[in-house]
Amino acid sequence: MPSLWQRIKTSISPVRSPIFAAAPTQKVRMDIAGRRSSPPSYTSDPEKSGAQISVTIISDPEELTTKKKLNVFDKITRLAGSSEVFFIMMALIAVWVLLGIIYGTTDTWQIIMQNASSIQVYVTDILLIRQQQNASRSLMTTLAEIQSRNKTCERLLRQIPGCQWMETHKDDPKELLVNGRPVEDEVEENLYMVNGRPSRFQYVWTKTCHAVSTVLGSLWAFIFYWIGILVWVGIGKLYDFSDTWQLYINTAVAVVLTFTSVFLQNIQQQQEDSLEKCLEYALKIDAEVEHRLRELTEDFKPNPIFEIAPPPRGRLERYIDNFADAMGSMLGVVISVVFTIAWVAVGPLLQFDDNWVLIIGTFTGLVGFIDGFVLRNLYCREEKIVGDEFNRIAWSDRKVLDLLNVEVPEKTMGKRKMDTRISIATGDALGSTAVSVGAVGFVILLLVIASAMQWSTTGQLLCNTPTMIIEGFLLLVLIQAHNIANEERGVEFNGVLKRRLLLNSYVHSLDGYM
């Protein structure tokens, strides 16, 4: 077990390592000596079993896996993605609007919103990076566990007479029914059982989130957003392109940023929780398959460790990952705290004027701007890795089912509409490594301009305005990426569950015994 210092160090500066897992080995405990003279009637409920032996599933606690327990920072990240936090943030925006109605929409009222939004989005970006890293590592570890058990099931099936390719393919392909019903019907019912019956509030809230995310992640939302920006640019001459004119757009975008960032974190947490439940259910079916095969073969060799090697990365991608590892850890929080303390300390020197007030928003805005592009780059690369791993599992499953001459009906993604393809292409372009590097160069350019203007109010607004506008659009792109990933994961898991139900039905139909 790692020491306290090692755990603290890992939480502050995480180390990237290969993903690996060994599925917990299912063991059969026999209460009678000798080999069985007749096949048992298998059931998962010992009280209903008429078998001559008592069967118990035992999971080996010593199996290796990269799936770790959540630390305090991880628990905070999950809490931040809850619906309760989302409603609290919306209530705070409502209070700010109410104060503006009562006391007037002054420059100070707007600056307060901009600074608060910049800080909130900056913190949320850190949590989004952490959320993405945790979800990706947990998902990939589960997929490694599935592959580990696949290796064992294939090996055990080859030991059973009649399960060889030449034997099973003498007849037409088997059309298996699961519990006497078509596999598609069984998949739908099992998915319903896994997710459970939601309360009325949960049902309405889930449907509302889905509808809102579909709208925000659409090409039309992208177009409407930029039309609003062009209208603001068009009225600039009426305001002589003044600081007040810049404040207007900064305030409007600040509200958008606060809503979309918290909403994104909430719907991602919903997706992560749902997928985790579904995969846990698939693992239980896998365990039943392994258990039955071990009953038939009396082979108790442990499941192998399956490792998913990290993909090759270029130098720029390693820099991006190092930045993400730092910002998505306690180190990012420490940097924020240090800067905040320094900002408060210089307050008396600047007489707590408007420039001083803007400093914290400028810092968090510029760093949050880079965080947004880094996050999009991570999404693009991780989605490809996860998609490839699901494809490998599908190939491994089909290999086993083909050995048994069992046909696998597959559900595929339909052709996407033109507007969806355009929005996906836009998101992919913004997630490229070159664009992430370009974002850093853009921030450096803004810093040079602001320094030349001696960090005046106008200079700081020049740093805030373009970065907030682009980051607002980027969050819409991230919501669109979430929608696409959610749809793809649904299709992929449907296939995983379907193939496991078919294999489970097949192995429990075997009545032979070696």
Contacts in CASP RR format, 6 or more apart in sequence:
PFRMAT RR
TARGET T0000
AUTHOR 0000-0000-0000
METHOD contacts of the structure
MODEL  1
MPSLWQRIKTSISPVRSPIFAAAPTQKVRMDIAGRRSSPPSYTSDPEKSG
AQISVTIISDPEELTTKKKLNVFDKITRLAGSSEVFFIMMALIAVWVLLG
IIYGTTDTWQIIMQNASSIQVYVTDILLIRQQQNASRSLMTTLAEIQSRN
KTCERLLRQIPGCQWMETHKDDPKELLVNGRPVEDEVEENLYMVNGRPSR
FQYVWTKTCHAVSTVLGSLWAFIFYWIGILVWVGIGKLYDFSDTWQLYIN
TAVAVVLTFTSVFLQNIQQQQEDSLEKCLEYALKIDAEVEHRLRELTEDF
KPNPIFEIAPPPRGRLERYIDNFADAMGSMLGVVISVVFTIAWVAVGPLL
QFDDNWVLIIGTFTGLVGFIDGFVLRNLYCREEKIVGDEFNRIAWSDRKV
LDLLNVEVPEKTMGKRKMDTRISIATGDALGSTAVSVGAVGFVILLLVIA
SAMQWSTTGQLLCNTPTMIIEGFLLLVLIQAHNIANEERGVEFNGVLKRR
LLLNSYVHSLDGYM
2 10 0 8 1.000
7 71 0 8 1.000
11 71 0 8 1.000
11 72 0 8 1.000
11 73 0 8 1.000
11 329 0 8 1.000
11 330 0 8 1.000
12 329 0 8 1.000
12 330 0 8 1.000
12 331 0 8 1.000
12 334 0 8 1.000
13 325 0 8 1.000
13 326 0 8 1.000
13 329 0 8 1.000
13 331 0 8 1.000
14 133 0 8 1.000
14 325 0 8 1.000
14 329 0 8 1.000
16 310 0 8 1.000
16 321 0 8 1.000
16 325 0 8 1.000
17 66 0 8 1.000
18 66 0 8 1.000
18 307 0 8 1.000
18 308 0 8 1.000
18 309 0 8 1.000
18 310 0 8 1.000
19 66 0 8 1.000
19 137 0 8 1.000
19 140 0 8 1.000
19 141 0 8 1.000
19 144 0 8 1.000
19 307 0 8 1.000
19 308 0 8 1.000
19 310 0 8 1.000
20 64 0 8 1.000
20 65 0 8 1.000
20 66 0 8 1.000
20 141 0 8 1.000
20 144 0 8 1.000
20 305 0 8 1.000
20 306 0 8 1.000
20 307 0 8 1.000
20 308 0 8 1.000
21 63 0 8 1.000
21 64 0 8 1.000
21 65 0 8 1.000
21 66 0 8 1.000
21 67 0 8 1.000
21 141 0 8 1.000
21 142 0 8 1.000
21 144 0 8 1.000
21 145 0 8 1.000
21 148 0 8 1.000
21 305 0 8 1.000
21 306 0 8 1.000
22 63 0 8 1.000
22 64 0 8 1.000
22 65 0 8 1.000
22 145 0 8 1.000
22 148 0 8 1.000
22 302 0 8 1.000
22 303 0 8 1.000
22 304 0 8 1.000
22 305 0 8 1.000
22 306 0 8 1.000
23 63 0 8 1.000
23 145 0 8 1.000
23 146 0 8 1.000
23 148 0 8 1.000
23 149 0 8 1.000
23 152 0 8 1.000
23 283 0 8 1.000
23 286 0 8 1.000
23 287 0 8 1.000
23 290 0 8 1.000
23 303 0 8 1.000
24 59 0 8 1.000
24 60 0 8 1.000
24 63 0 8 1.000
24 287 0 8 1.000
24 303 0 8 1.000
25 59 0 8 1.000
25 60 0 8 1.000
25 63 0 8 1.000
25 290 0 8 1.000
25 300 0 8 1.000
25 302 0 8 1.000
25 303 0 8 1.000
26 57 0 8 1.000
26 58 0 8 1.000
26 59 0 8 1.000
26 287 0 8 1.000
26 290 0 8 1.000
26 291 0 8 1.000
26 294 0 8 1.000
27 56 0 8 1.000
27 57 0 8 1.000
27 58 0 8 1.000
27 60 0 8 1.000
27 294 0 8 1.000
27 300 0 8 1.000
28 53 0 8 1.000
28 55 0 8 1.000
28 56 0 8 1.000
28 291 0 8 1.000
28 294 0 8 1.000
28 295 0 8 1.000
28 298 0 8 1.000
28 300 0 8 1.000
29 54 0 8 1.000
29 55 0 8 1.000
29 56 0 8 1.000
29 58 0 8 1.000
30 53 0 8 1.000
30 54 0 8 1.000
31 53 0 8 1.000
31 54 0 8 1.000
32 52 0 8 1.000
32 53 0 8 1.000
35 298 0 8 1.000
36 52 0 8 1.000
36 53 0 8 1.000
36 513 0 8 1.000
37 52 0 8 1.000
38 52 0 8 1.000
38 513 0 8 1.000
39 296 0 8 1.000
39 511 0 8 1.000
39 512 0 8 1.000
39 513 0 8 1.000
40 49 0 8 1.000
40 50 0 8 1.000
40 51 0 8 1.000
40 52 0 8 1.000
40 53 0 8 1.000
40 55 0 8 1.000
40 295 0 8 1.000
41 49 0 8 1.000
41 50 0 8 1.000
41 51 0 8 1.000
42 49 0 8 1.000
42 51 0 8 1.000
42 55 0 8 1.000
42 292 0 8 1.000
42 295 0 8 1.000
42 508 0 8 1.000
43 49 0 8 1.000
43 50 0 8 1.000
43 51 0 8 1.000
44 288 0 8 1.000
46 54 0 8 1.000
46 55 0 8 1.000
46 56 0 8 1.000
49 55 0 8 1.000
55 291 0 8 1.000
55 295 0 8 1.000
57 287 0 8 1.000
57 291 0 8 1.000
60 302 0 8 1.000
63 302 0 8 1.000
63 303 0 8 1.000
64 305 0 8 1.000
65 141 0 8 1.000
65 144 0 8 1.000
65 145 0 8 1.000
66 137 0 8 1.000
66 141 0 8 1.000
66 144 0 8 1.000
67 137 0 8 1.000
67 138 0 8 1.000
67 141 0 8 1.000
67 142 0 8 1.000
70 78 0 8 1.000
70 134 0 8 1.000
73 130 0 8 1.000
73 329 0 8 1.000
73 330 0 8 1.000
73 333 0 8 1.000
74 130 0 8 1.000
74 134 0 8 1.000
76 127 0 8 1.000
77 127 0 8 1.000
77 130 0 8 1.000
77 131 0 8 1.000
77 134 0 8 1.000
78 131 0 8 1.000
78 269 0 8 1.000
79 85 0 8 1.000
80 124 0 8 1.000
80 127 0 8 1.000
80 265 0 8 1.000
81 127 0 8 1.000
81 131 0 8 1.000
81 262 0 8 1.000
81 265 0 8 1.000
81 266 0 8 1.000
81 268 0 8 1.000
81 269 0 8 1.000
82 266 0 8 1.000
82 269 0 8 1.000
83 205 0 8 1.000
83 266 0 8 1.000
85 262 0 8 1.000
85 266 0 8 1.000
86 262 0 8 1.000
86 263 0 8 1.000
86 265 0 8 1.000
86 266 0 8 1.000
89 120 0 8 1.000
89 258 0 8 1.000
89 259 0 8 1.000
89 262 0 8 1.000
90 259 0 8 1.000
90 262 0 8 1.000
93 255 0 8 1.000
93 258 0 8 1.000
93 259 0 8 1.000
96 109 0 8 1.000
96 112 0 8 1.000
96 113 0 8 1.000
96 116 0 8 1.000
99 109 0 8 1.000
100 109 0 8 1.000
103 109 0 8 1.000
107 243 0 8 1.000
107 244 0 8 1.000
107 247 0 8 1.000
107 354 0 8 1.000
110 247 0 8 1.000
110 248 0 8 1.000
110 250 0 8 1.000
110 251 0 8 1.000
111 247 0 8 1.000
111 354 0 8 1.000
111 357 0 8 1.000
111 358 0 8 1.000
113 251 0 8 1.000
113 254 0 8 1.000
113 255 0 8 1.000
114 247 0 8 1.000
114 250 0 8 1.000
114 251 0 8 1.000
114 254 0 8 1.000
114 361 0 8 1.000
114 464 0 8 1.000
114 468 0 8 1.000
115 357 0 8 1.000
115 358 0 8 1.000
115 360 0 8 1.000
115 361 0 8 1.000
116 254 0 8 1.000
117 254 0 8 1.000
117 255 0 8 1.000
117 257 0 8 1.000
117 258 0 8 1.000
118 254 0 8 1.000
118 360 0 8 1.000
118 361 0 8 1.000
118 362 0 8 1.000
118 364 0 8 1.000
118 365 0 8 1.000
118 368 0 8 1.000
118 464 0 8 1.000
118 468 0 8 1.000
119 360 0 8 1.000
119 361 0 8 1.000
119 364 0 8 1.000
120 258 0 8 1.000
120 261 0 8 1.000
120 262 0 8 1.000
121 257 0 8 1.000
121 258 0 8 1.000
121 261 0 8 1.000
121 364 0 8 1.000
121 365 0 8 1.000
121 368 0 8 1.000
121 471 0 8 1.000
122 336 0 8 1.000
122 364 0 8 1.000
122 365 0 8 1.000
122 367 0 8 1.000
122 368 0 8 1.000
122 371 0 8 1.000
123 336 0 8 1.000
124 261 0 8 1.000
124 262 0 8 1.000
124 265 0 8 1.000
125 261 0 8 1.000
125 327 0 8 1.000
125 368 0 8 1.000
125 371 0 8 1.000
125 372 0 8 1.000
125 375 0 8 1.000
126 327 0 8 1.000
126 328 0 8 1.000
126 332 0 8 1.000
126 333 0 8 1.000
126 336 0 8 1.000
126 371 0 8 1.000
127 265 0 8 1.000
127 328 0 8 1.000
128 261 0 8 1.000
128 264 0 8 1.000
128 265 0 8 1.000
128 268 0 8 1.000
128 371 0 8 1.000
128 375 0 8 1.000
128 478 0 8 1.000
129 324 0 8 1.000
129 327 0 8 1.000
129 328 0 8 1.000
129 371 0 8 1.000
129 374 0 8 1.000
129 375 0 8 1.000
129 378 0 8 1.000
130 328 0 8 1.000
130 329 0 8 1.000
131 265 0 8 1.000
131 268 0 8 1.000
131 269 0 8 1.000
131 272 0 8 1.000
132 268 0 8 1.000
132 375 0 8 1.000
132 378 0 8 1.000
132 379 0 8 1.000
132 382 0 8 1.000
133 324 0 8 1.000
133 325 0 8 1.000
133 328 0 8 1.000
133 378 0 8 1.000
135 268 0 8 1.000
135 272 0 8 1.000
136 382 0 8 1.000
136 385 0 8 1.000
136 386 0 8 1.000
138 272 0 8 1.000
138 276 0 8 1.000
139 275 0 8 1.000
139 279 0 8 1.000
139 386 0 8 1.000
140 308 0 8 1.000
140 385 0 8 1.000
140 386 0 8 1.000
140 389 0 8 1.000
142 276 0 8 1.000
142 279 0 8 1.000
142 280 0 8 1.000
142 283 0 8 1.000
143 308 0 8 1.000
143 386 0 8 1.000
143 389 0 8 1.000
143 390 0 8 1.000
143 393 0 8 1.000
144 306 0 8 1.000
144 307 0 8 1.000
144 308 0 8 1.000
145 283 0 8 1.000
145 306 0 8 1.000
146 279 0 8 1.000
146 282 0 8 1.000
146 283 0 8 1.000
146 286 0 8 1.000
146 393 0 8 1.000
146 496 0 8 1.000
147 306 0 8 1.000
147 308 0 8 1.000
147 392 0 8 1.000
147 393 0 8 1.000
147 396 0 8 1.000
148 303 0 8 1.000
148 304 0 8 1.000
148 305 0 8 1.000
148 306 0 8 1.000
149 283 0 8 1.000
149 286 0 8 1.000
149 287 0 8 1.000
149 289 0 8 1.000
149 290 0 8 1.000
149 303 0 8 1.000
150 393 0 8 1.000
150 396 0 8 1.000
150 397 0 8 1.000
150 400 0 8 1.000
151 303 0 8 1.000
151 304 0 8 1.000
151 306 0 8 1.000
152 290 0 8 1.000
152 293 0 8 1.000
152 301 0 8 1.000
152 303 0 8 1.000
152 304 0 8 1.000
153 286 0 8 1.000
153 289 0 8 1.000
153 290 0 8 1.000
153 293 0 8 1.000
153 400 0 8 1.000
153 503 0 8 1.000
154 396 0 8 1.000
154 399 0 8 1.000
154 400 0 8 1.000
154 403 0 8 1.000
155 299 0 8 1.000
155 301 0 8 1.000
156 290 0 8 1.000
156 293 0 8 1.000
156 294 0 8 1.000
156 296 0 8 1.000
156 297 0 8 1.000
156 299 0 8 1.000
157 163 0 8 1.000
157 293 0 8 1.000
157 400 0 8 1.000
157 403 0 8 1.000
157 404 0 8 1.000
157 507 0 8 1.000
158 164 0 8 1.000
158 403 0 8 1.000
159 297 0 8 1.000
159 299 0 8 1.000
159 514 0 8 1.000
160 293 0 8 1.000
160 296 0 8 1.000
160 297 0 8 1.000
160 510 0 8 1.000
160 512 0 8 1.000
160 514 0 8 1.000
161 167 0 8 1.000
161 512 0 8 1.000
161 514 0 8 1.000
162 168 0 8 1.000
163 403 0 8 1.000
163 404 0 8 1.000
163 510 0 8 1.000
164 403 0 8 1.000
165 402 0 8 1.000
165 403 0 8 1.000
165 405 0 8 1.000
168 174 0 8 1.000
168 403 0 8 1.000
168 404 0 8 1.000
168 405 0 8 1.000
169 405 0 8 1.000
171 405 0 8 1.000
173 405 0 8 1.000
173 406 0 8 1.000
173 407 0 8 1.000
174 404 0 8 1.000
174 405 0 8 1.000
174 406 0 8 1.000
174 407 0 8 1.000
174 506 0 8 1.000
175 407 0 8 1.000
176 183 0 8 1.000
176 406 0 8 1.000
176 502 0 8 1.000
176 505 0 8 1.000
176 506 0 8 1.000
176 509 0 8 1.000
177 183 0 8 1.000
177 505 0 8 1.000
178 186 0 8 1.000
178 501 0 8 1.000
178 502 0 8 1.000
178 504 0 8 1.000
178 505 0 8 1.000
179 186 0 8 1.000
179 505 0 8 1.000
183 409 0 8 1.000
183 498 0 8 1.000
183 501 0 8 1.000
183 502 0 8 1.000
184 409 0 8 1.000
184 498 0 8 1.000
186 501 0 8 1.000
187 494 0 8 1.000
187 495 0 8 1.000
187 497 0 8 1.000
187 498 0 8 1.000
187 501 0 8 1.000
190 281 0 8 1.000
190 497 0 8 1.000
190 501 0 8 1.000
191 278 0 8 1.000
191 494 0 8 1.000
191 497 0 8 1.000
194 277 0 8 1.000
194 278 0 8 1.000
194 281 0 8 1.000
195 274 0 8 1.000
195 277 0 8 1.000
195 278 0 8 1.000
198 206 0 8 1.000
206 270 0 8 1.000
209 263 0 8 1.000
209 266 0 8 1.000
209 267 0 8 1.000
209 270 0 8 1.000
212 263 0 8 1.000
213 263 0 8 1.000
213 267 0 8 1.000
213 479 0 8 1.000
213 482 0 8 1.000
213 483 0 8 1.000
214 483 0 8 1.000
215 221 0 8 1.000
216 260 0 8 1.000
216 263 0 8 1.000
216 476 0 8 1.000
216 479 0 8 1.000
216 480 0 8 1.000
217 423 0 8 1.000
217 476 0 8 1.000
217 477 0 8 1.000
217 479 0 8 1.000
217 480 0 8 1.000
217 483 0 8 1.000
218 419 0 8 1.000
218 420 0 8 1.000
218 423 0 8 1.000
218 480 0 8 1.000
219 419 0 8 1.000
219 420 0 8 1.000
219 422 0 8 1.000
219 423 0 8 1.000
219 426 0 8 1.000
220 419 0 8 1.000
221 476 0 8 1.000
222 423 0 8 1.000
222 426 0 8 1.000
222 473 0 8 1.000
222 476 0 8 1.000
222 477 0 8 1.000
225 472 0 8 1.000
225 473 0 8 1.000
225 476 0 8 1.000
226 473 0 8 1.000
229 249 0 8 1.000
229 469 0 8 1.000
232 248 0 8 1.000
232 249 0 8 1.000
232 252 0 8 1.000
235 245 0 8 1.000
236 245 0 8 1.000
239 245 0 8 1.000
243 457 0 8 1.000
243 458 0 8 1.000
243 461 0 8 1.000
246 458 0 8 1.000
246 461 0 8 1.000
246 462 0 8 1.000
246 464 0 8 1.000
246 465 0 8 1.000
247 461 0 8 1.000
249 465 0 8 1.000
249 468 0 8 1.000
249 469 0 8 1.000
250 461 0 8 1.000
250 464 0 8 1.000
250 465 0 8 1.000
250 468 0 8 1.000
253 468 0 8 1.000
253 469 0 8 1.000
253 471 0 8 1.000
253 472 0 8 1.000
254 468 0 8 1.000
256 472 0 8 1.000
256 475 0 8 1.000
257 468 0 8 1.000
257 471 0 8 1.000
257 472 0 8 1.000
257 475 0 8 1.000
260 472 0 8 1.000
260 475 0 8 1.000
260 476 0 8 1.000
260 479 0 8 1.000
261 475 0 8 1.000
263 479 0 8 1.000
264 475 0 8 1.000
264 478 0 8 1.000
264 479 0 8 1.000
264 482 0 8 1.000
267 479 0 8 1.000
267 482 0 8 1.000
268 482 0 8 1.000
271 482 0 8 1.000
271 485 0 8 1.000
271 486 0 8 1.000
271 489 0 8 1.000
275 489 0 8 1.000
275 493 0 8 1.000
278 493 0 8 1.000
278 497 0 8 1.000
279 493 0 8 1.000
279 496 0 8 1.000
281 497 0 8 1.000
282 493 0 8 1.000
282 496 0 8 1.000
282 497 0 8 1.000
282 500 0 8 1.000
285 497 0 8 1.000
285 500 0 8 1.000
285 501 0 8 1.000
285 504 0 8 1.000
286 500 0 8 1.000
288 504 0 8 1.000
289 500 0 8 1.000
289 503 0 8 1.000
289 504 0 8 1.000
289 507 0 8 1.000
290 303 0 8 1.000
292 504 0 8 1.000
292 507 0 8 1.000
292 508 0 8 1.000
292 510 0 8 1.000
293 299 0 8 1.000
293 507 0 8 1.000
294 300 0 8 1.000
296 507 0 8 1.000
296 510 0 8 1.000
296 512 0 8 1.000
296 513 0 8 1.000
296 514 0 8 1.000
297 514 0 8 1.000
298 514 0 8 1.000
308 389 0 8 1.000
311 381 0 8 1.000
311 385 0 8 1.000
313 321 0 8 1.000
316 433 0 8 1.000
316 436 0 8 1.000
316 437 0 8 1.000
317 377 0 8 1.000
317 381 0 8 1.000
317 433 0 8 1.000
320 374 0 8 1.000
320 377 0 8 1.000
320 378 0 8 1.000
320 433 0 8 1.000
320 436 0 8 1.000
321 378 0 8 1.000
323 370 0 8 1.000
323 374 0 8 1.000
324 374 0 8 1.000
324 375 0 8 1.000
324 378 0 8 1.000
326 332 0 8 1.000
326 335 0 8 1.000
327 335 0 8 1.000
327 367 0 8 1.000
327 371 0 8 1.000
327 374 0 8 1.000
336 364 0 8 1.000
339 360 0 8 1.000
339 363 0 8 1.000
340 360 0 8 1.000
343 356 0 8 1.000
343 359 0 8 1.000
343 360 0 8 1.000
343 363 0 8 1.000
346 356 0 8 1.000
346 359 0 8 1.000
347 356 0 8 1.000
350 356 0 8 1.000
354 457 0 8 1.000
355 455 0 8 1.000
355 456 0 8 1.000
355 457 0 8 1.000
355 460 0 8 1.000
358 457 0 8 1.000
358 460 0 8 1.000
358 461 0 8 1.000
358 464 0 8 1.000
359 455 0 8 1.000
359 460 0 8 1.000
361 464 0 8 1.000
362 450 0 8 1.000
362 460 0 8 1.000
362 463 0 8 1.000
362 464 0 8 1.000
365 463 0 8 1.000
365 464 0 8 1.000
365 467 0 8 1.000
365 468 0 8 1.000
365 471 0 8 1.000
366 443 0 8 1.000
366 446 0 8 1.000
366 447 0 8 1.000
366 463 0 8 1.000
366 467 0 8 1.000
368 467 0 8 1.000
368 471 0 8 1.000
369 439 0 8 1.000
369 442 0 8 1.000
369 443 0 8 1.000
369 467 0 8 1.000
369 468 0 8 1.000
369 470 0 8 1.000
369 471 0 8 1.000
370 436 0 8 1.000
370 439 0 8 1.000
370 440 0 8 1.000
370 443 0 8 1.000
372 439 0 8 1.000
372 471 0 8 1.000
372 474 0 8 1.000
372 475 0 8 1.000
372 478 0 8 1.000
373 430 0 8 1.000
373 431 0 8 1.000
373 435 0 8 1.000
373 436 0 8 1.000
373 438 0 8 1.000
373 439 0 8 1.000
373 474 0 8 1.000
374 436 0 8 1.000
375 478 0 8 1.000
376 427 0 8 1.000
376 430 0 8 1.000
376 431 0 8 1.000
376 436 0 8 1.000
376 474 0 8 1.000
376 477 0 8 1.000
376 478 0 8 1.000
376 481 0 8 1.000
377 431 0 8 1.000
377 432 0 8 1.000
377 433 0 8 1.000
377 435 0 8 1.000
377 436 0 8 1.000
379 431 0 8 1.000
379 478 0 8 1.000
379 481 0 8 1.000
379 485 0 8 1.000
380 427 0 8 1.000
380 428 0 8 1.000
380 431 0 8 1.000
380 432 0 8 1.000
380 481 0 8 1.000
383 481 0 8 1.000
383 485 0 8 1.000
383 488 0 8 1.000
386 489 0 8 1.000
387 488 0 8 1.000
387 492 0 8 1.000
390 492 0 8 1.000
390 496 0 8 1.000
393 496 0 8 1.000
394 492 0 8 1.000
394 495 0 8 1.000
394 496 0 8 1.000
394 499 0 8 1.000
397 408 0 8 1.000
397 496 0 8 1.000
397 499 0 8 1.000
397 500 0 8 1.000
397 503 0 8 1.000
398 408 0 8 1.000
398 499 0 8 1.000
400 503 0 8 1.000
401 407 0 8 1.000
401 408 0 8 1.000
401 499 0 8 1.000
401 502 0 8 1.000
401 503 0 8 1.000
401 506 0 8 1.000
404 503 0 8 1.000
404 506 0 8 1.000
406 502 0 8 1.000
406 503 0 8 1.000
406 506 0 8 1.000
408 498 0 8 1.000
408 499 0 8 1.000
408 502 0 8 1.000
409 498 0 8 1.000
410 495 0 8 1.000
411 491 0 8 1.000
411 494 0 8 1.000
411 495 0 8 1.000
411 498 0 8 1.000
412 491 0 8 1.000
413 487 0 8 1.000
413 488 0 8 1.000
413 491 0 8 1.000
416 424 0 8 1.000
423 477 0 8 1.000
423 480 0 8 1.000
424 480 0 8 1.000
424 484 0 8 1.000
426 477 0 8 1.000
427 477 0 8 1.000
427 480 0 8 1.000
427 481 0 8 1.000
429 435 0 8 1.000
430 474 0 8 1.000
430 477 0 8 1.000
442 467 0 8 1.000
443 467 0 8 1.000
446 462 0 8 1.000
446 463 0 8 1.000
446 466 0 8 1.000
446 467 0 8 1.000
447 463 0 8 1.000
449 459 0 8 1.000
449 462 0 8 1.000
449 463 0 8 1.000
450 459 0 8 1.000
450 460 0 8 1.000
450 462 0 8 1.000
450 463 0 8 1.000
453 459 0 8 1.000
453 462 0 8 1.000
END
